[in-house]
Amino acid sequence: MNEDKLKQLGTVRKMAGGVRIHQKSNKSGLIASLINKKNNESSNYSNLIIDKIKKVNEKISRMPEMEFMKLRDIFTKYIQTLSEKLVRDVWENRSVYKIYRSDKNVWLTSFLFKNNGTTQFDLKDDISDGLREFFTMEGQRVMLSFIDSIDAVLVNPESFKKQDPTETFDMNKFKSSLSFFGLNPDEKVTFTRIKSAYNELLNNLENDEDGSNRTLINEHYVFLRDNYETYLIAYKS
């Protein structure tokens, strides 16, 4: 990353409304926020995921039958955007990654959903072992963000019917964060390039005794990561 960009970091101390990478609580209910080394190595990890999936499946079971096709369409879009986030770097098991690459959507559907032979579809009860075996912690966070996204859609039938994440999506803010990492905001940017630019900027960071520049970099990256699915939908439309 160029010297001017690093100097710019020294003058900007805090990004208003930013999100920290390390969250100490889960008041938001987002299961992805719980992924850290301590939780990942504890027996409570599986229980947290099982409890979250149980609640999501209960919401799915309460959906009117006529809404299932709409829900399936949303899940299909979310799986597509999820597959774009699961770059090679977030895989712990490279053998499984090769299988996944042969048909990403089929692999993800098989990993995440039960095959119960009905029009209703539920998440598998416990995917924690597979998450730990196949993915790095970043990969686990990406996978569980998908479950959080589904949960957000299922808050209630009315919100589901009106669900359109692009309505509240701030494309200008997203483009600004792309520019922050030296990426062209006027072209479609893959998540691989975002992650690469993020790592490059961190690796070239100097004179940051108070950690404020690193915090700023992380805030921009987390914003891009958490809004990438919506970005892809908005970009296509």
Sequence and secondary structure as in RCSB ss.txt:
>XXXX:A:sequence
MNEDKLKQLGTVRKMAGGVRIHQKSNKSGLIASLINKKNNESSNYSNLIIDKIKKVNEKISRMPEMEFMKLRDIF
TKYIQTLSEKLVRDVWENRSVYKIYRSDKNVWLTSFLFKNNGTTQFDLKDDISDGLREFFTMEGQRVMLSFIDSI
DAVLVNPESFKKQDPTETFDMNKFKSSLSFFGLNPDEKVTFTRIKSAYNELLNNLENDEDGSNRTLINEHYVFLR
DNYETYLIAYKS
>XXXX:A:secstr
  HHHHHHHHH    TT   SS S  TT  GGGG SHHHHTSTHHHHHHHHHHHHHHHHHHTS GGGHHHHHHHH
HHHHHHHHHH  GGGBS HHHHHHHHHSHHHHHHHHHB   SSS   B S  HHHHHHHB HHHHHHHHHHHHHH
HHHTS HHHHHT  GGGS  HHHHHHHHHHTT  TTS   HHHHHHHHHHHHHT  S TTSHHHHHHHHHHHHHH
HTHHHHHHHHH 
